């Protein structure tokens, strides 16, 4: 099965190359009768056998009508599915072990053009399927195209860091009568980098007692400067007069000067000690 999956992936890459936007057409649409469609076709064969055996023209007429409906439905299914235009949005940053949310915009640029009808099923097709694959882990996203809002969000598990290749998105539809299954496997070109998962740790820097610590955890120290008012002190000869607190002098408190300070970050160094 691994060899067949490899050939199938190569054929898909050639038939449906990766792009940021896809317009469905005859090159990327697959159609085949569904299980209900095969039962419907079996009913037509049974009616034909009964009609010819009992020479019942009404039964033959019903058989021909159902067969004509079966053939016409394939065209209606293709026309409806070919109205899909889908493009990928901007993916957020993600860490190892988290789920990557993939936004898909359905018919976002088709202004005034009628879109598809019915219900669409979106699911991610893994490139490498494990031998003990559990289908219950694969989540499908069902979208009613007559009542939905963009974007359509899909989720992919990020198991290792580095550049991530998005899995192909499988879209399928059974509109209008459920006789045919229309589906496609779309690949999107998007640069996604999975970052290493951060590990929380408590690092305490040794600082002197005169340094103060903010509530945010930032280590700071006060230095003489011109930014913020710090305190008042006795005036000394030679200090600039614009630092004199004239309001204090007017109140009879003597000559005092205003002192200013500036806050600067304390530089901390991490040193790796040998074990």
C-alpha positions as CSV (number, residue, x, y, z in Angstrom):
1,X,0.0,0.0,0.0
2,X,2.9,2.4,0.6
3,X,4.1,2.0,-3.0
4,X,0.5,2.7,-4.3
5,X,0.2,5.7,-2.0
6,X,3.5,7.0,-3.4
7,X,2.3,6.7,-7.0
8,X,-1.0,8.2,-6.1
9,X,0.6,11.2,-4.4
10,X,2.9,11.8,-7.5
11,X,-0.1,11.6,-9.8
12,X,-2.0,14.1,-7.7
13,X,0.9,16.5,-7.6
14,X,1.0,16.4,-11.4
15,X,-2.7,16.6,-11.9
16,X,-3.6,19.1,-9.1
17,X,-0.5,21.1,-8.3
18,X,-0.3,23.2,-5.2
19,X,-1.6,26.8,-5.4
20,X,-2.9,29.5,-3.1
21,X,-6.3,29.6,-4.8
22,X,-8.2,26.9,-6.7
23,X,-11.1,27.1,-9.1
24,X,-12.7,23.7,-9.5
25,X,-13.0,22.4,-13.1
26,X,-12.9,19.2,-15.1
27,X,-9.1,18.8,-14.3
28,X,-9.5,18.6,-10.5
29,X,-13.0,17.1,-10.0
30,X,-13.7,13.4,-9.6
31,X,-17.2,12.0,-9.9
32,X,-18.3,8.5,-9.2
33,X,-21.7,7.0,-8.1
34,X,-22.2,6.9,-4.4
35,X,-23.5,3.9,-2.5
36,X,-27.0,5.1,-2.8
37,X,-26.4,5.7,-6.5
38,X,-25.2,2.1,-7.0
39,X,-28.4,0.9,-5.3
40,X,-30.4,3.2,-7.5
41,X,-28.7,1.7,-10.6
42,X,-29.4,-1.8,-9.3
43,X,-33.0,-0.9,-9.0
44,X,-33.1,0.2,-12.6
45,X,-31.6,-3.1,-13.7
46,X,-34.1,-5.0,-11.6
47,X,-37.0,-3.0,-13.1
48,X,-35.7,-3.7,-16.6
49,X,-35.5,-7.4,-15.9
50,X,-39.0,-7.5,-14.5
51,X,-40.4,-5.4,-17.3
52,X,-38.9,-7.5,-20.0
53,X,-39.9,-10.8,-18.3
54,X,-43.5,-9.8,-17.7
55,X,-43.7,-7.6,-20.8
56,X,-44.9,-4.7,-18.7
57,X,-44.5,-1.4,-20.6
58,X,-45.2,0.8,-17.6
59,X,-42.4,-0.9,-15.6
60,X,-40.0,-0.4,-18.6
61,X,-41.1,3.2,-18.8
62,X,-40.3,3.7,-15.1
63,X,-37.0,2.0,-15.6
64,X,-36.1,4.3,-18.6
65,X,-37.2,7.4,-16.6
66,X,-35.1,6.6,-13.6
67,X,-32.1,5.8,-15.8
68,X,-32.5,9.1,-17.6
69,X,-32.7,10.9,-14.2
70,X,-29.5,9.0,-13.2
71,X,-27.6,10.2,-16.3
72,X,-28.8,13.8,-16.0
73,X,-27.9,14.0,-12.4
74,X,-24.2,13.6,-13.2
75,X,-24.2,16.8,-15.2
76,X,-26.1,18.7,-12.4
77,X,-23.6,17.4,-9.8
78,X,-20.6,18.6,-11.9
79,X,-22.1,22.0,-12.6
80,X,-22.8,22.6,-8.9
81,X,-19.4,21.4,-7.8
82,X,-17.5,23.4,-10.4
83,X,-18.8,26.7,-8.9
84,X,-16.5,26.3,-5.9
85,X,-13.6,28.8,-5.7
86,X,-11.5,28.4,-2.6
87,X,-8.4,30.1,-1.3
88,X,-6.3,29.8,1.8
89,X,-5.9,32.6,4.4
90,X,-3.1,33.6,6.7
91,X,-2.3,30.9,9.2
92,X,-1.3,31.9,12.7
93,X,2.0,31.0,14.4
94,X,2.0,27.6,16.0
95,X,4.2,25.6,18.4
96,X,5.0,21.9,18.5
97,X,2.1,19.8,19.9
98,X,-0.5,22.4,19.1
99,X,-3.2,22.4,16.4
100,X,-2.7,24.6,13.4
101,X,-5.9,26.4,12.4
102,X,-6.1,26.6,8.6
103,X,-8.6,29.3,7.3
104,X,-10.2,28.6,4.0
105,X,-12.2,31.2,2.1
106,X,-15.0,29.8,0.0
107,X,-16.1,31.9,-3.0
108,X,-14.9,35.1,-1.3
109,X,-14.1,36.9,-4.6
110,X,-17.2,35.7,-6.6
111,X,-19.1,38.9,-6.4
112,X,-22.6,38.5,-7.9
113,X,-21.8,34.9,-9.1
114,X,-24.0,32.2,-7.8
115,X,-22.2,29.7,-5.6
116,X,-22.7,26.0,-5.1
117,X,-25.7,24.5,-3.2
118,X,-26.0,21.7,-0.7
119,X,-23.6,20.6,1.9
120,X,-19.8,20.3,1.6
121,X,-17.6,18.1,3.6
122,X,-14.0,19.3,4.3
123,X,-11.3,17.1,5.7
124,X,-7.5,16.9,5.7
125,X,-5.9,14.0,3.8
126,X,-2.7,12.9,5.6
127,X,0.3,12.4,3.3
128,X,1.4,9.3,5.2
129,X,-1.3,7.1,6.6
130,X,-0.1,4.8,9.4
131,X,-0.9,1.1,9.4
132,X,-3.1,1.4,12.6
133,X,-4.9,4.5,11.4
134,X,-7.9,5.3,13.6
135,X,-10.6,6.9,11.4
136,X,-12.3,8.2,14.5
137,X,-9.4,10.7,15.0
138,X,-10.1,12.2,11.6
139,X,-12.6,15.0,12.1
140,X,-14.8,16.2,9.2
141,X,-16.1,19.7,8.8
142,X,-19.5,20.0,7.3
143,X,-20.5,23.3,5.8
144,X,-23.9,24.3,4.5
145,X,-23.0,26.6,1.6
146,X,-26.5,28.2,1.7
147,X,-25.9,29.4,5.3
148,X,-22.3,29.8,6.4
149,X,-19.7,32.4,7.2
150,X,-16.1,32.7,6.0
151,X,-13.5,31.5,6.8
152,X,-13.9,27.8,7.2
153,X,-11.4,26.6,9.8
154,X,-9.6,23.3,9.6
155,X,-7.2,21.9,12.2
156,X,-3.9,20.0,11.7
157,X,-1.7,18.5,14.4
158,X,1.9,19.8,14.5
159,X,4.1,17.0,15.7
160,X,7.6,18.3,14.9
161,X,9.2,21.7,14.5
162,X,10.5,23.2,11.3
163,X,8.8,23.9,8.0
164,X,5.4,22.3,7.8
165,X,3.8,21.0,4.6
166,X,0.1,21.3,4.6
167,X,-1.9,18.1,4.0
168,X,-4.2,18.0,1.0
169,X,-7.7,19.2,1.7
170,X,-10.5,16.8,0.5
171,X,-13.8,18.4,-0.4
172,X,-16.8,16.3,-1.3
173,X,-20.4,16.9,-2.1
174,X,-23.5,14.7,-2.8
175,X,-25.7,17.4,-4.2
176,X,-28.4,17.3,-5.7
177,X,-29.9,13.8,-5.1
178,X,-27.1,11.9,-3.5
179,X,-26.6,9.7,-6.5
180,X,-23.0,10.8,-7.2
181,X,-20.1,11.7,-5.0
182,X,-18.1,14.7,-6.3
183,X,-14.8,15.2,-4.6
184,X,-11.3,16.7,-5.0
185,X,-8.0,16.8,-3.3
186,X,-6.5,20.3,-3.2
187,X,-3.0,21.3,-2.1
188,X,-2.1,24.8,-1.0
189,X,1.2,26.6,-1.1
190,X,1.8,28.3,2.2
191,X,5.0,28.8,4.2
192,X,4.4,27.6,7.8
193,X,7.0,27.3,10.4
194,X,6.4,25.3,13.6
195,X,8.3,26.8,16.5
196,X,9.7,24.8,19.4
197,X,7.3,24.7,22.4
198,X,8.5,27.1,25.1
199,X,9.4,25.5,28.4
200,X,8.6,27.8,31.4
201,X,11.5,28.2,33.9
202,X,12.2,30.5,36.8
203,X,15.5,32.5,36.4
204,X,16.5,34.8,39.3
205,X,19.2,37.3,38.6
206,X,21.5,38.4,41.5
207,X,21.3,42.2,41.8
208,X,22.4,44.6,44.5
209,X,20.1,45.7,47.3
210,X,19.8,49.2,46.0
211,X,18.0,48.0,42.8
212,X,14.2,47.8,42.8
213,X,11.9,45.4,41.1
214,X,8.8,46.4,39.2
215,X,5.6,44.4,39.4
216,X,6.2,43.2,35.8
217,X,9.3,41.4,36.9
218,X,11.7,43.8,35.2
219,X,14.8,44.7,37.1
220,X,15.5,48.4,37.2
221,X,17.7,51.0,39.0
222,X,17.5,54.7,39.4
223,X,20.1,57.0,38.1
224,X,20.5,60.8,38.2
225,X,18.9,62.3,35.1
226,X,16.3,64.8,33.9
227,X,13.2,62.7,33.4
228,X,11.2,62.3,36.7
229,X,11.1,64.3,39.9
230,X,12.9,62.4,42.7
231,X,13.2,64.5,45.9
232,X,14.2,67.8,47.4
233,X,17.5,68.6,49.1
234,X,19.3,71.6,50.5
235,X,20.6,74.0,47.9
236,X,24.3,74.1,47.3
237,X,26.3,76.8,45.8
238,X,27.0,76.2,42.1
239,X,23.8,74.4,41.3
240,X,21.7,75.8,38.4
241,X,19.0,78.2,39.5
242,X,16.3,76.4,37.4
243,X,16.5,73.5,39.9
244,X,15.6,75.8,42.8
245,X,12.1,75.1,44.2
246,X,10.9,78.7,44.2
247,X,7.5,77.7,45.7
248,X,9.2,76.2,48.7
249,X,11.2,79.4,49.0
250,X,8.1,81.6,48.8
251,X,6.6,79.5,51.7
252,X,9.6,80.4,53.8
253,X,11.2,76.9,53.8
254,X,14.5,78.1,52.6
255,X,16.6,77.4,49.5
256,X,16.0,73.9,48.3
257,X,16.7,72.3,44.9
258,X,14.7,69.7,43.0
259,X,16.5,66.5,42.1
260,X,15.5,64.4,39.1
261,X,16.2,60.8,38.3
262,X,15.9,58.5,35.4
263,X,15.0,54.8,35.4
264,X,17.3,52.4,33.6
265,X,17.1,48.6,33.1
266,X,19.6,46.5,35.0
267,X,21.6,44.3,32.8
268,X,21.7,40.6,33.8
269,X,24.1,38.0,32.6
270,X,23.4,34.3,32.3
271,X,26.4,32.0,32.8
272,X,26.3,28.3,32.1
273,X,28.3,26.5,34.7
274,X,29.8,23.2,33.7
275,X,28.3,20.1,35.3
